Amino acid sequence: MSIYVGNLSYEVTQDDLTAAFADYGSVQRVHLPTDRETGRMRGFGFVEMDTEAEEEAAIEALDGAEWMGRDLKVNKAKPRENSGNNRSSRRY
């Protein structure tokens, strides 16, 4: 499982996010997507922790919490859906 973290400050780093979630357990991975064209952070990220119990504790504690001047949106990440932009799915 992965945790979605939204409404992040554009200045946040992987170390910042790791430190915030470490209060609730062992952080295995942090991913902060960037815009392909500008290289700028997109304002959201994903965190993976050791156990589901740790992830649940982090979600409960941090969803809606103010952090770095922003109110966080924290929940279970949903699987990425196919956007339908795949050429093989187009009809001509």
N, C-alpha and C positions, 0 to 999 in steps of 0.2 A: 504494500500500500504506500501511497505517497500523499503528502499533505500539500494542498494548494495554499499559497499565501499571497493575498492580493492587497492592493492599495499601498504598496511599498514606496518609500522615498527613493528617488532616482539615485541617491548617493549611497544606498545600502550596499554592503559588500557581503561576500560569502561568509567571511569571518564574523560579521555583525549578526547575520541570521543564525549561524551555528551557535554563537554565544547565547542568543535569545532562546533558542530551543533546547540547549544543553541543560537548562534548569529542569527539564521534564524527562530527560533520559539521554541515551547515546545517539548522537546524530551520525548517520552513516553517509549521507550525501546531501549536498545543497546545489541546486541548479537555478541560476538567474538568467533567463533568456534575454538576448539582446536583439535589437532591430538589425536586420541584415544590411540595410543601407547606411544607417547612421552609426551603428555600433553602440548606441545608447541603450541602457537598460529599459525594459518594457514596463516596469512597475509591478511585476509579479514574479513569483518564484515557486520552487518546489523543494520540499524537505522530506527526506526519508530517515526514519529512526529504526532502532533495533527491534522494538516490539509494537504490536498494535496497541497495547495498553499505554505505552509511552506516547504514541501518536494521539490517542484519544485524550490523554491528560493535557497535552500541548494544545490541541484544538479547543478543548473546553476552557482552558485558561487564557488563551491568546485571541480567540475570536472576539472582535469588537474592542480589544484593548488598544489604548493609545501608545504608539511606539514611534519614535523619531518624528513626532509631529503629525502622525497620521493614525487614523482608526483602522486597524488591520481587519481583513476579511480572511479567516482561516477555516478551511474545511477539508474533507477528504477530496483528493483530486479525482476527477472523473476521467475515464479512459478517453484518449483522443479519438474523435470521430472522423471518418473520412469526409472531407469537405466536398467531394464530388468533382473536384477540379482535375481529376485524373483523365488524361486524354483517352484512355481506353473506354471510359464510361460515356464519352460524348457521342452524340448521334449527329451524323451529317446529312 
